Amino acid sequence: MITVEPTETIPDDASVRHYDELEHCAKQRFPNVVEHGEQNIDAETALQFRDGEFVKFTDYYRVLLA
């Protein structure tokens, strides 16, 4: 499962990737996670994210994996 939370502050030592840097599968799923709260993603796509990393999409989002 994946959730994202919007954030305005990013720690100095945080891992930040831009949406364009995501792998193809992650790029396809990330907008649904942000816009529709989709949480169930396949294991292959989940492995493309790191728990606690930040992704710059329309805003900055912190990725939480469970």
C-alpha positions as CSV (number, residue, x, y, z in Angstrom):
1,M,0.0,0.0,0.0
2,I,1.1,3.5,-0.7
3,T,-0.2,6.9,0.7
4,V,1.1,10.3,0.0
5,E,0.7,13.5,2.0
6,P,1.2,16.9,0.7
7,T,3.9,19.0,2.4
8,E,5.3,22.5,2.1
9,T,8.5,21.8,4.0
10,I,11.2,19.4,3.0
11,P,14.1,18.4,5.3
12,D,17.5,19.4,4.0
13,D,18.6,15.8,3.9
14,A,15.5,14.4,2.3
15,S,15.4,12.4,-0.9
16,V,13.4,14.3,-3.5
17,R,12.6,13.1,-7.0
18,H,10.7,15.0,-9.7
19,Y,7.7,13.2,-11.3
20,D,9.6,13.0,-14.6
21,E,12.3,10.9,-12.8
22,L,9.9,8.1,-11.9
23,E,9.9,4.9,-13.7
24,H,7.1,4.3,-16.3
25,C,4.9,2.2,-14.0
26,A,5.3,4.6,-11.1
27,K,4.5,7.6,-13.4
28,Q,1.3,5.9,-14.5
29,R,0.1,5.2,-10.9
30,F,1.3,8.3,-9.0
31,P,-1.4,10.7,-10.3
32,N,-4.1,8.3,-9.2
33,V,-2.6,8.1,-5.7
34,V,-2.5,11.9,-5.4
35,E,-5.8,12.8,-7.1
36,H,-8.0,9.8,-6.1
37,G,-6.3,8.5,-2.9
38,E,-5.6,5.1,-4.6
39,Q,-3.6,3.1,-2.1
40,N,-3.3,-0.4,-3.6
41,I,-0.4,-0.7,-6.1
42,D,1.4,-3.8,-7.3
43,A,4.6,-4.8,-5.7
44,E,6.7,-4.0,-8.7
45,T,5.5,-0.4,-8.7
46,A,5.8,-0.1,-4.9
47,L,9.5,-1.1,-5.2
48,Q,10.1,2.0,-7.4
49,F,9.4,4.2,-4.3
50,R,11.3,4.6,-1.0
51,D,9.4,5.1,2.2
52,G,9.7,8.7,3.3
53,E,10.9,10.1,0.0
54,F,9.4,13.2,-1.5
55,V,8.1,13.5,-5.0
56,K,7.5,16.8,-6.8
57,F,4.4,16.4,-8.8
58,T,1.9,19.3,-8.8
59,D,3.2,20.0,-5.3
60,Y,5.6,18.2,-3.0
61,Y,4.3,14.9,-1.6
62,R,5.8,12.6,1.0
63,V,5.6,8.9,0.1
64,L,4.6,6.5,2.8
65,L,4.7,2.7,2.1
66,A,3.0,0.1,4.2
